[in-house]
Amino acid sequence: MKQIFLLCLLCFSINVVSGQVDTVNVYSKVMNKYIPNLVITPTDYDVENDKLPVLYLLHGAGGYFSNWMFRVPEIASYANDYDIIIVCPDGNKTSWYLDSPIDSSSQYESYFTKELVPAIDQNYRTISKKEGRAITGLSMGGHGAFYLAFRNQDIWGAAGSMSGGVDIIPFAEEWNMDEILGTYPEHKENWENNSVMNLTYLLNGQLSLVFDCGNQDFFAEVNEALHQKLVNEAIPHEYTIRPGKHNWDYWRNSIKYHLVFFDTFFHSSN
């Protein structure tokens, strides 16, 4: 089976004033399956020739690739406003966007870095270098965005996290994470090696970082801890606490701040 795009326009494809939204299936050789993604392009994408930056926008635990579009449909207009391509990948319900050391069918870091990003660059008019790529997400997707970017700074130049589970260890009994990492008592090393909180040693100041969390969010404490760790390690970043809970009202507002941050990054880098 070839690694190609299947444009499933009958499944989900709409043309709106703000941009075009397509469902795009990408074959993952590493997991032997097709994975759906939303790809949002600006209104004038088909008539312009400029290469565009790409924002990868990740869903949370229990979510799916079209979550952002259904919950925050205005992201289609944001692609037009900022003249970017937005890719909303499917990260399975509880993959945490990593390569599971115990489940060969859940290899999402490899899928993103070796299959999805190359496929987007091959099939869309992108700025195919890290200065033209950013990644962010909510909750599990916030952890995933930082996890992928921290470990692959040659691919992404900027990363964000909204209400991210940036330290998974305090939540070892939640969201069936033991299915991808094993139980914490028996597989402590898996948890230690795959928590964003323990990956800051990989940063050298070259990755532009933005993250935030609501003050009533159950992830507020771990986000504050990550902020303090980055301060202590003199790693540049933008961090904000705003009123809010772990819900779509918060993320609908948060994404607007991340887009401004990434817009500044793209214009300063290209």
Secondary structure, DSSP 4 states (H G I P E B T S, - for coil): ----EEE-TTTSEEEETTEEEEEEEEEETTTTEEEEEEEEEETTTTT----B-EEEEE--TT--TTHHHHH-TTHHHHHHHHT-EEEEE--TTT-TTSB-SS-TT-BHHHIIIIIIHHHHHHHS-B--SGGGEEEEEBTHHHHHHHHHHHH-TTT-SEEEEES-----GGGTTSTTTHHHH--TTT-HHHHHHT-GGG-GGG--S-SEEEEEEETT-TTHHHHHHHHHHHHHTT---EEEEES--SSHHHHHHHHHHHHHHHHHHHHHH-
